[in-house]
Amino acid sequence: MDIRLLTKFLVLAFLSLCTTSATGTSSIPSIIPSTTTSLTSTTISKELTTIVLIGPTGSGKSSLANVLLGESPLCQNCTFPVCSQGLHSCTKETSMTRGPWLGENDLVQVVDTPGFGDSDNDDSELVDEMMTVLNKDVGSANLILLLIKGTETRLGGDLQQMIREMRALFGEQMWNNLVIGVSFWSFKSDVVDYRRNTCKWSPGNCRDEEWFSKSMLNILQEKFTMKYDLPFVFLDSWAKHPMNINDEEQKEKFNIESQKLWLLAKEAKPFDFMTVNDVLEENHVLHKRNAELEDMIKNDIAELKKATQKHESSFNLVHSEIDSHSLQKSLSTEIQERRNLNSVFRKDISTTKSGVAQLQTQSAVLDKAVSFINQENVGQKTGLSKLGISVAGLTKDISTNKNGIAQCQSKSAVFDKDIALIHKENVEQKNEQSKLKTSLTGLTKDISKLRNRVLTRRNCQSTANWVNNFDIHLNYKCPANKVLMRVESYHSNGAEDRRWKFECCDLVLQF
């Protein structure tokens, strides 16, 4: 079986379902009881419940389609032909029939499609034919029933690729109308007992309906990161074969599963089908938009680089402030040296003042002595002359000492001024030092904050639908204060274009 061709079939079927008409219904045509409708341009009412069966060759689509209309799975002259030709598919064209659900009262339209992956290698023609029929004759459908054999317990690589392409084209909404049908799942009493006992006594080898559904769903959720709980229905058409018609357990189980499928179809919102050309045209528009989005992304990256450079400038300024702190330490050392020199000058001035005081005391004593000698030795001229010479010498010494004292006092005044100026400079330097310390503390905190900040996205908003069509100019802008975070698109090789969805978020600096 060629799963790639089945992939193409499934993709095109979902492409046809992806555009839903918002309003309006067409009139219901006359009901044709349980006969295959030759596919013409007849318009089917959207009020009619429609189920499209798709799947690989040999999965039992035609047999199940007959059973859903109340017929035997291997009847003669069935509504949908059934045959057993190995890898060849009997159904070579898409056909549909309207009739009573399970042969009872509710009206249903069942669409049987060709099996894909057989040995005839004509899947491309079958896909084109199916898309034309779905668009022109079927119009819309409630469910797509993907039928797989219950013996298939894994999801092959080709089937995974098919589902990826479907999601790329339709987005997450594709899961809303997809039901997994499991065929060839027997509910004979002995088979059911075997499954039940295996699950009871050997849980690791349990292979019942719950196990199959969970295993397949886990694979889908893991491979395609989706959170949808896809519904599973286990429909063994052989339960309606005459040889099993009296098996109450098979009959009851088939009725439960078929009723589940019917309720899913009735609750599902129908979608209008599109043709392959419609999809290619949309992809052509997306191709053009891709170049514009690349330019937008480049501009965003350039702006981020500018912001990074701005932060680097702030860091450089902080480093400069740290260098100035080193200069401040040098100034403090020089101030301390000047203080030590001023202390030495103060000691010299104090010593000089003490010497001047002593000389003044000695001069006073000498003056008294001269006066006393003059009074006592008026007649002793020689003595007076000597004393006069001595006094003259002393006077000269006193004059010299007075000049020295005046010079010392002048120097002391200069030193006092220098000390006052140094003290004033010292106070100013202390103030500057205090300011620098405060500024440095703030800058250190700012650096710590900047280093701990990270860009975080919040309040993300995604466009719900494709925002453009083919060959139409698109100028999409994120809402105010938001930036573009994610882009989703699908491409058409025929139209050479793309359609786009966007996600915009707030960027927040956090600690």
C-alpha positions in Angstrom: 0.0 0.0 0.0 1.4 3.4 -1.0 0.8 5.6 2.0 2.0 8.7 0.2 -0.9 8.5 -2.2 -3.2 8.0 0.7 -1.7 11.1 2.2 -2.5 13.1 -0.9 -6.1 11.9 -0.7 -6.5 12.9 2.9 -4.9 16.3 2.4 -7.2 17.1 -0.5 -10.2 15.9 1.4 -9.4 18.2 4.3 -8.6 21.1 2.0 -12.1 20.7 0.7 -13.5 20.9 4.3 -11.5 23.9 5.5 -13.7 26.7 4.2 -17.1 26.8 5.9 -19.9 28.8 4.6 -21.2 31.1 7.3 -24.8 31.6 6.1 -27.3 30.2 3.7 -28.6 26.7 2.9 -29.8 25.2 -0.4 -33.0 23.3 -0.9 -33.2 19.5 -0.2 -33.5 17.5 -3.4 -35.8 14.6 -3.8 -34.7 11.6 -1.8 -33.4 8.6 -3.7 -33.9 5.4 -1.6 -30.6 3.4 -1.1 -29.3 3.7 -4.7 -25.9 4.9 -5.8 -26.2 8.4 -7.1 -24.5 9.1 -10.4 -22.4 12.2 -9.6 -23.8 15.2 -11.4 -24.1 18.8 -10.5 -26.9 18.1 -7.9 -26.6 20.4 -4.9 -27.0 18.6 -1.5 -28.6 20.6 1.4 -26.3 21.4 4.3 -29.1 20.2 6.6 -28.4 16.6 5.4 -26.0 14.8 7.6 -23.0 13.7 5.4 -20.2 11.3 6.3 -17.1 10.9 4.0 -15.2 7.6 4.3 -11.5 7.7 3.4 -8.7 5.2 4.0 -6.3 2.8 2.4 -7.3 -0.1 0.1 -8.5 -3.1 2.1 -9.6 -1.1 5.2 -13.3 -2.0 4.6 -14.7 1.4 3.5 -17.3 0.1 1.0 -18.4 -2.7 3.3 -18.9 -0.3 6.2 -20.7 2.2 3.9 -23.2 -0.5 2.9 -23.8 -1.4 6.6 -24.4 2.2 7.6 -27.3 2.2 5.1 -28.7 -1.0 6.6 -27.3 -3.5 4.1 -25.1 -6.6 4.6 -21.3 -6.1 4.3 -21.2 -8.7 1.5 -24.5 -8.3 -0.2 -25.2 -9.0 -3.8 -25.9 -5.8 -5.9 -24.9 -3.6 -3.0 -25.2 0.1 -3.0 -21.4 0.3 -2.9 -19.7 -2.5 -4.8 -17.5 -4.8 -2.7 -15.0 -7.3 -4.0 -11.8 -9.1 -2.9 -9.0 -8.6 -5.4 -5.9 -8.6 -3.2 -4.2 -5.2 -3.5 -6.6 -3.9 -6.2 -9.3 -1.4 -5.2 -12.8 -2.1 -6.6 -13.9 1.5 -6.0 -12.4 3.6 -8.7 -14.6 6.7 -8.4 -16.2 8.7 -5.6 -19.8 7.8 -5.1 -22.5 8.9 -2.7 -25.9 7.6 -1.6 -28.6 9.1 0.5 -30.6 6.6 2.6 -31.9 5.7 6.1 -29.2 5.4 8.8 -28.7 1.7 9.5 -31.8 1.1 7.4 -34.1 2.9 9.9 -35.6 6.4 10.0 -32.8 9.1 10.1 -31.6 10.2 6.6 -27.9 10.2 6.0 -25.6 10.8 3.0 -22.7 8.4 2.8 -19.8 9.2 0.5 -17.5 6.3 -0.5 -14.0 7.2 -1.9 -11.5 5.1 -3.7 -9.0 3.1 -1.7 -5.4 4.5 -2.1 -2.2 2.7 -2.2 -3.2 -0.2 -4.4 -1.1 -1.7 -7.2 -2.7 0.3 -10.0 -0.7 3.4 -9.2 -3.6 5.7 -10.3 -3.9 7.7 -7.0 -3.3 11.1 -8.7 -6.3 10.7 -11.0 -8.4 9.4 -8.2 -7.6 12.4 -6.0 -8.5 14.9 -8.8 -11.7 13.1 -9.5 -12.6 13.0 -5.8 -11.9 16.7 -5.2 -14.1 17.6 -8.2 -17.0 15.5 -6.9 -16.7 16.7 -3.3 -16.7 20.3 -4.5 -19.5 20.2 -7.2 -21.7 17.3 -6.1 -21.3 16.8 -2.3 -20.8 20.4 -1.4 -20.2 19.9 2.3 -19.8 17.2 5.0 -20.2 16.8 8.7 -17.4 14.2 9.4 -14.5 12.6 7.7 -14.1 9.0 8.9 -10.5 7.9 8.6 -10.9 4.1 8.5 -7.9 2.0 9.6 -7.6 -1.7 10.3 -7.5 -2.8 14.0 -4.5 -4.9 13.2 -2.5 -1.7 12.5 -1.0 -0.8 15.9 1.5 1.8 14.8 1.5 5.1 12.9 3.8 4.6 9.9 6.2 7.3 8.7 4.2 8.0 5.5 1.0 8.4 7.4 2.7 10.8 9.8 4.0 12.9 6.9 0.4 13.0 5.5 -0.9 14.4 8.7 1.8 17.0 9.0 0.9 18.3 5.5 -2.8 18.4 6.4 -2.1 20.4 9.6 0.2 22.8 7.6 -2.6 23.5 5.2 -5.6 23.7 7.6 -4.0 24.4 11.0 -5.3 23.0 14.3 -9.0 23.2 13.1 -8.5 20.0 11.0 -8.8 17.9 14.2 -12.4 19.2 14.8 -14.0 17.1 12.1 -11.8 14.0 12.1 -13.0 10.7 13.6 -10.8 7.6 13.7 -12.7 4.5 12.6 -11.3 1.1 13.5 -12.4 -1.8 11.3 -11.8 -5.6 11.6 -12.2 -5.3 15.3 -14.2 -8.4 16.3 -16.7 -8.4 19.1 -17.3 -12.2 19.1 -17.8 -13.5 22.6 -14.7 -15.7 22.5 -12.5 -12.8 21.2 -13.9 -10.4 23.7 -13.3 -12.9 26.6 -9.7 -13.4 25.4 -9.1 -9.6 25.4 -10.8 -9.2 28.8 -8.8 -12.0 30.4 -5.5 -10.9 29.0 -6.1 -7.4 30.4 -7.0 -8.9 33.8 -4.2 -11.4 34.2 -1.5 -9.8 32.0 -2.0 -6.0 32.0 1.2 -5.4 30.1 -0.2 -7.3 27.1 -3.6 -5.8 27.3 -4.9 -5.0 23.8 -8.5 -3.8 24.2 -10.4 -0.8 22.8 -9.1 1.5 25.6 -5.5 0.5 24.9 -5.8 1.0 21.2 -7.5 4.4 21.5 -4.9 5.7 24.1 -1.9 4.3 22.2 -2.9 5.8 18.9 -3.9 9.1 20.5 -0.7 9.3 22.5 1.3 8.8 19.2 -0.7 11.6 17.5 -0.3 13.9 20.4 3.4 13.2 20.7 4.2 13.4 17.0 2.1 16.5 16.3 2.1 18.3 19.7 -1.7 18.6 19.7 -4.0 18.3 22.7 -7.2 17.2 21.0 -8.9 14.1 22.2 -9.9 12.6 18.9 -12.9 10.3 19.0 -12.5 6.6 18.1 -15.3 4.3 16.9 -14.9 0.5 16.6 -17.1 -0.6 13.7 -16.8 -4.2 12.6 -19.1 -4.4 9.6 -19.0 -8.3 9.9 -21.2 -7.9 13.0 -24.0 -7.3 10.5 -23.3 -10.4 8.4 -26.1 -13.0 8.5 -24.0 -15.6 10.2 -23.5 -13.1 13.1 -26.9 -11.5 13.2 -28.0 -13.6 16.2 -24.9 -12.8 18.2 -26.4 -10.4 20.7 -23.1 -9.2 22.1 -21.8 -8.3 18.6 -25.1 -6.6 17.8 -25.2 -4.6 21.0 -21.6 -3.4 20.6 -22.1 -2.4 17.0 -25.2 -0.4 17.9 -23.3 1.4 20.6 -20.4 2.4 18.4 -22.6 3.3 15.4 -24.8 5.5 17.6 -21.6 7.2 18.8 -20.7 8.0 15.2 -24.1 9.3 14.4 -24.1 11.7 17.4 -20.7 13.0 16.4 -21.9 13.6 12.9 -25.1 15.4 14.1 -23.2 17.7 16.5 -20.4 18.6 14.0 -20.6 21.8 12.1 -20.4 21.1 8.3 -17.7 22.6 6.1 -17.8 23.5 2.4 -15.4 21.8 0.1 -12.8 23.5 -2.0 -11.1 22.3 -5.2 -7.4 21.8 -5.6 -7.1 25.0 -7.7 -8.7 27.0 -4.9 -6.0 25.7 -2.5 -3.2 26.4 -5.0 -4.5 30.0 -5.5 -4.3 30.6 -1.7 -0.8 29.2 -1.6 0.3 31.6 -4.4 -0.7 34.6 -2.2 1.3 33.2 0.7 4.4 32.8 -1.4 4.5 36.5 -2.1 3.9 37.4 1.6 6.8 35.3 2.6 9.3 37.8 1.2 7.6 40.7 3.1 7.7 38.8 6.4 11.4 38.1 5.9 12.1 41.8 5.6 10.1 42.5 8.7 12.0 39.9 10.7 15.3 41.4 9.5 14.2 44.9 10.6 13.3 43.5 14.1 16.7 41.9 14.4 18.4 45.2 13.5 16.4 47.0 16.2 17.4 44.4 18.7 21.0 44.9 17.8 20.7 48.7 18.3 19.2 48.1 21.7 22.1 45.8 22.6 24.7 48.4 21.6 22.9 51.0 23.7 23.2 48.7 26.8 26.9 48.2 26.0 27.4 52.0 26.0 25.8 52.1 29.5 28.2 49.4 30.7 31.2 51.4 29.3 30.0 54.5 31.2 29.9 52.5 34.4 33.5 51.3 33.9 34.5 55.0 33.4 32.9 55.9 36.8 34.9 53.0 38.3 38.1 54.5 36.9 37.2 57.9 38.4 36.9 56.1 41.8 40.6 55.1 41.4 41.5 58.7 40.7 39.7 59.7 43.9 41.9 57.3 45.9 45.0 59.0 44.5 43.7 62.5 45.5 43.0 61.2 49.0 46.6 60.1 49.3 47.9 63.5 48.2 45.6 65.3 50.7 47.0 63.1 53.5 50.6 64.0 52.5 49.7 67.7 52.5 48.1 67.3 56.0 51.4 65.7 57.2 53.4 68.7 55.8 51.1 71.2 57.4 51.7 69.5 60.8 55.4 69.9 60.3 55.0 73.6 59.4 52.8 74.2 62.5 55.5 72.7 64.8 58.2 75.0 63.2 56.0 78.1 63.8 55.4 77.1 67.4 59.1 76.7 68.0 59.9 80.1 66.4 57.2 81.8 68.6 58.8 80.3 71.7 62.2 81.6 70.7 60.8 85.1 70.1 59.2 85.1 73.5 62.4 84.1 75.2 64.4 86.9 73.4 61.8 89.4 74.4 62.1 88.3 78.0 65.9 88.6 77.8 65.6 92.1 76.2 63.5 93.3 79.1 66.0 92.0 81.6 68.8 93.8 79.8 66.9 97.0 79.7 66.5 96.9 83.4 70.1 96.1 83.9 71.3 99.0 81.7 69.0 101.4 83.7 70.4 100.2 86.9 74.0 100.5 85.7 73.4 104.0 84.4 72.1 105.1 87.8 74.8 103.4 89.8 77.8 104.1 87.6 77.2 107.6 86.2 80.8 108.5 86.8 82.2 105.4 85.4 82.2 106.4 81.7 84.5 103.6 80.8 82.1 101.2 82.2 79.2 103.0 80.7 80.9 103.0 77.3 81.4 99.3 77.5 77.9 98.9 78.7 76.8 101.2 75.8 78.7 99.0 73.4 77.2 95.9 75.0 73.7 97.5 74.8 74.3 98.5 71.2 75.2 95.0 70.4 72.3 93.7 72.3 70.0 96.2 70.6 71.3 95.0 67.3 70.7 91.5 68.2 67.2 92.4 69.4 66.6 94.2 66.1 67.8 91.2 64.2 65.6 88.9 66.3 62.6 91.2 65.8 63.2 91.0 62.0 63.4 87.2 62.3 60.2 87.2 64.4 58.4 89.4 61.8 59.6 87.0 59.0 58.4 84.0 61.1 55.0 85.7 61.7 54.7 86.4 57.9 55.5 82.8 57.1 53.1 81.7 59.8 50.3 83.8 58.2 51.1 82.3 54.8 51.1 78.8 56.4 47.7 79.6 58.1 46.3 80.6 54.7 47.6 77.5 53.1 46.2 75.3 55.9 42.8 77.0 55.5 42.9 76.5 51.7 43.9 72.9 52.1 41.2 72.4 54.7 38.6 73.9 52.4 39.8 71.7 49.5 39.8 68.7 51.8 36.1 69.4 52.7 35.2 69.7 49.0 37.0 66.5 48.2 35.2 64.7 51.0 31.9 66.0 49.5 32.9 64.9 46.0 34.0 61.5 47.4 30.6 61.1 49.1 28.8 61.9 45.9 30.9 59.5 43.9 30.3 56.7 46.4 26.5 57.3 46.2 26.6 57.4 42.3 28.8 54.2 42.3 26.4 52.4 44.6 23.4 53.3 42.3 25.4 52.3 39.2 26.3 49.0 40.8 22.6 48.3 41.5 21.7 49.2 38.0 24.4 46.9 36.6 23.0 44.1 38.8 19.5 44.7 37.6 20.5 44.8 33.9 22.5 41.6 34.3 19.5 39.8 35.9 16.9 41.0 33.3 15.6 38.7 30.6 13.3 39.3 27.7 10.0 37.5 28.3 7.0 37.3 26.1 3.5 37.8 27.5 -0.1 38.3 26.3 0.4 36.5 23.0 -2.4 36.9 20.4 -2.7 34.7 17.3 -4.7 35.3 14.2 -7.5 32.7 14.2 -7.7 32.5 10.4 -5.5 32.9 7.3 -5.1 36.7 7.0 -4.5 36.8 3.2 -5.4 35.2 -0.1 -3.2 34.6 -3.2 -1.9 37.6 -5.2 -3.2 40.1 -2.7 -1.0 42.6 -1.0 -0.8 42.0 2.7 0.4 44.6 5.2 -0.1 43.0 8.6 1.0 44.8 11.7 1.0 43.5 15.3 -1.2 45.3 17.8 0.3 48.2 19.7 3.3 47.5 21.8 3.6 43.9 20.6 6.2 42.2 18.4 6.0 39.3 16.0 6.9 36.0 17.6 5.6 33.2 15.4 4.6 32.7 11.8 2.6 29.9 10.3 2.0 29.3 6.6 1.3 26.9 3.9 2.7 26.9 0.3 1.3 26.2 -3.1 3.7 25.1 -5.8 1.1 25.8 -8.5 0.3 29.3 -7.4 3.8 30.0 -6.1 2.5 31.8 -3.1 1.6 31.3 0.6 -1.1 32.1 3.1 -0.1 33.3 6.6 -1.1 33.3 10.3 0.7 35.4 12.9 1.3 35.4 16.6 2.2 38.7 18.4 3.3 39.0 22.0 4.4 41.7 24.5 8.2 41.7 25.3 8.9 42.4 28.9 12.2 42.8 30.7 12.0 40.7 33.9 14.3 40.1 36.8 
